[in-house]
Amino acid sequence: MKEHYNFQRQHASLLNDVKQSNSVIKITTLLALSIFLFSCSGRDATMPPPPVPSLPVAAVVSTSETTYTEYPAAIEGTVDLEIRPQVSGTLDRVYVNEGALVQKGQPLFKINERPFREALNNARATLQSAQAALLNAQLEVDKLTPLVTGRVVSEFQLKSARAAHAVAMANVEAAKAGVGTASVNLDYTLIKAPVSGYVGRLPKKQGSLVNPADPLPLTRLSDAHEVHVYFSLGEDDFIAFNSRYPGRTLAEKSAGIPGVSLVLADQSEYGFQGKIDMVDGQFDKQTGSIAMRATFPNAQGLLRSGNTGKIRLGFTHKDALVIPQSATVEMQDKVFVYALTDSNKVKKLPVQIAGKSGQNYLVREGLKRGDQIVLSGLDRLQEGQVIKPEKATDKVAKL
C-alpha cells in the first residue's frame, strides 16, 4: 500500500510540472507575437505614402477632319467591246498583236475577199441587165403612146407596156440593192478598229475559218483613255452618303462631292483622282447594295479593263472632337478615356467613335470640347486616382 501511494504522488507531481511547462510556452509565444506585431505596426506607421504620378494631359479640341472608307472595285474601259466578223470566210491576215494599242480605223483582220468580190461583180452584171430591160420597156411605151393616140393600137397594149416598164424599174432597184449588199459584204472582209484602245487575246489565227455565230470573238478592244471604276455601297453607307451632300440629283450633289482615290492591288494609290458620275437606279436585292461608278483619267495607260482595286471615299467631319488613339483604352469592344475632374482625380469615361483619321479618333459622344484627358500612362491608372497633370499641348489632334 505504501508503494502504491508513493507512485500516485510521483504521477501527480509529474502532471503538475507538465502543466507549468505548457503555461510558460504559451506565455512566451504570446509575448513574442506581441513584440512582432508591435514592430510591424511601427514600421507601417513610418512608411511614406506613394508619390502622386505626373502624367501629360490635354484639352479635347474640335476641328475639321476627313475620314476614309474603302470599297472593293472593278475597273473597265470607257468602251469595252467584242470584235466579231460580219461575214463568214477564211482569215487571211491578222494585222495586230495581242495587247497592242490601236487607233480608230486601223485594220485589225482581213477575211478572204475573193468570193465577195465575185458576188459584187455578179450583182453589178444583174444591175446592168435590169437597166437594159428598163430601157427596152421604156422604148415600148414610147412606141405605143402615139399609136394609141392615133387609134392604131388598142389602149390595152399601152397599159401592158407601162406595167412591164414598172416591173423593169423594180428590177433595177432590186439589182441596185444587190450591188449595195455585195459591196457591204466585201467591205466587211476588212475588219477595222471602231475605237482607239488596247487589243485583247487573239484566239483565231491566220487561216482559221470565222463565222458571225462563233462563240468566241476575234478579240476584245478596250478604249481605256479613261476608265470606269465600279463599286457598291450598302444601304447604311448610301444613306450616309446622301445625307452628307445636299441636292436631289447626282448632278446637284456632285458639286460637293470631293474627288475619290483609287487604291490598286499592290496597295499603292493611283496618281489621279476620279469623280463619281453614276449611281444605279435600284438596289441589288441579293446583295442589298447599290452600284456606283467613278471615272478616272488614264492617259498614260496604267490601268486596263479587268484590273481590280479599292475606291477610297473621304467624308469631311466639321467641328469633330479629336483625341489620339494612344489616349484610349479598349475593353470588351468599348473605348474608354481617363478624364481629369476636380481635385486632379481621374474618371474613366466611355466614348463613341465616329471614325478614324490617321492616328486620331473622332468622338461622336462621351466628351465635349475643352475636357481634359490623360494622354499616356493609362495602364497604371485607376478610377478616382489623383495625378499631377502636366500640360502636353493645346491641340490633342496633333499628338
ABEGO torsion letter per residue (X at the ends): XAAAAAAAAAAAAAAAAAAAAAAAAAAAAAAAAAAAAAAAAAAAAABBBBBBBBBBBBBBBBBBBBBBBBBBBBBBBABBBBBBBABBEBBABBABBBGBBBBBGBBABBBBAAAAAAAAAAAAAAAAAAAAAAAAAAAAAAAAAAAAAAGABBAAAAAAAAAAAAAAAAAAAAAAAAAAAAAAAAAAABBBBABBEBBBBBABBBGBBBBAABABBABBBBBAABBBBBBBBBAAAAAAAAAABBEABAAAAAAABBBBBBBBAAGBBBABBBBBABBBABBBAAAGBBBBBBBBBAAAGABBBGBBBBBBBBBBBBGBBBBBAAABBBBGGBBBBBBBBBGGBBBBBBBBBAEBBEABBBBABGBBBGBBBBABGAAABBBGBBBBBBBABABAAAX
